[in-house]
Amino acid sequence: MKLEYNSKSLDYGQDGQPSRTKVLLTNLEGAAYPVFLPADVINDSDAELLEKALEVVYEENFPHRAENEKFNLIGEKMAKIDEAVDVANEAVAELRQTSEEAKIQMRKNEQRIDAAVAELTSLVLGAIFPGAEEVEVEE
């Protein structure tokens, strides 16, 4: 049922003062739906009155809509945050693994360098002191 703006009028209280604005919404099938708004909106444009009246109709038919929409939005944002946290945790785990592998490789390289230095020292000492027994080098 598509409601459209039909007319507006002021309702007056017993004191003769305007009490509310009556906006009449209709549809093509002939239904009429009166919606009551504050009296001071009588000078708003027809489009603004239609929007305000439809909001009242919506709120009457779907109470707590705003709260539900907020909770849905918060839920969606939390899901995105959870997803981002999961991705970040995976990246951190990968980085830790890579870091640990790099440390192991660095220790192996240090051991190779130490072995190469010991061998070179032994060769240099053998060249300086030919025929001498192998000299042990402290590490």
Secondary structure, DSSP 8 states (H G I E B T S, - for coil): ---EEEEEEEEE-TTSSEEEEEEEEE-TTS-EEEEEEEGGGTTS-HHHHHHHHHHHHHHHHSTTHHHHHHHHHHHHHHHHHHHHHHHHHHHHHHHHHHHHHHHHHHHHHHHHHHHHHHHHHHHHHHHHSTT--------
